[in-house]
Amino acid sequence: MVRRHRTVGCRGHCRSSSIAISRSRRGSGFRNGGHRSRSGTAVPAVPANPGLTTWFHGTPPPTAANGTSCHETNRITVFVLQIADLNRPIPSAVFDLVFLETLILHKTNFTGQIPHSITNLSHLKFLDLSWNHLSGDIPSFLSQLNNLETIELSFNNFTGSIPPSLSQLQNLSGLFLGRNKLTGEIPESFADFRQQDFYLRMSHNQLSGEIPRKMEHANFIVIDVSRNMLDGDISFFFGKNKSLIYADFSRNLLRFDFSKVEYFSKRLRTLDLNHNRITGSLPVGLVDLNLDRLNVSYNRMCGRIPVGGRLQELETTSYFHNRCLCGAPLHECK
């Protein structure tokens, strides 16, 4: 059932960090740490932002899942809008909510560029603007938001190069830029990411050049740079002291001798290297892994597939279209 509220703020049933959901569909709610509304002791209302109130009251369709969340100080700290067909730039009033820690505008068909006024949100930790029609460069001024922990900009129309200044965000542990039109090289400064478990997803772009070797010093647990035009050697991402769980380097122009890789992260579950120019043979170290998925097809590898682990359980499509790989599950070696 659709519930309509005249204002956006801590009005009505608030308790601690929860607030009512406006115009939500049954079953929908907050993503990534938000809360549904609960009954509780009412607290004084936050003065409504006139621009935001007008926009909310008259613009979003009933299919939108909207919500805000208030801190116990009555400051709005979470703003969520999902699944709406707005076809307009992000309203400037959103960036007047200066105490926001979470901003989610997901599948709302917002257009235009990310405005500089987003730097007003100095408390922001989680930014999700995914699945929109945002365009232009990814702005370097995002690095002014020192508290950011996650940046999610996937499925937009961003162009240009990735700003090296993003590495200045010392709390950042997740950067999601996939499914855009980004060009240029991966910044060497990305070696400066120092969070213990870092998620990096930049697939389906037009990135080129070699992945900076200095990035071996960052601690990635997920990296997906598939479907770009990257070349060179990425073997430095592998090693016994790494924490990598998921790695997808498929459909690039990578060239290196895979047989020279001696060790892998014991946590590695997915490794996709298909459609590259990788040579050598499969490393014996793969038998020590509990792999859920391995794909090395469409490369230039030769030699016997090591016996052990889960390597013989995989489909032949995980290995085919190489120069001369052989052994189970492929044909016998001659």
Secondary structure, 3 states (H helix, E strand, C coil): CCCCCCCCCCCCCCECCECCEECCCCCCCCCCCCCCCCCCCCCCCCCCCHHHHHHHHHCCCCCCEEEEEECCCCCEEEEEEECCCCCEECCHHHHHCCCCCEEEEECCCEEECCCHHHHHCCCCCEEECCCCEEEEECCHHHHHCCCCCEEECCCCEEEECCCHHHHHCCCCCEEECCCCEEEECCCHHHHHCCCCCEEEECCCCEEEEECCHHHHHCCEEEEECCCCEEEECCHHHCCCCCCCCEEECCCCEECCEHHHCCCCCCCCCEEECCCCCCECCCCHHHHHCCCCEEECCCCCCEEECCCCCCCCCCCHHHCCCCCEEECCCCCCCC
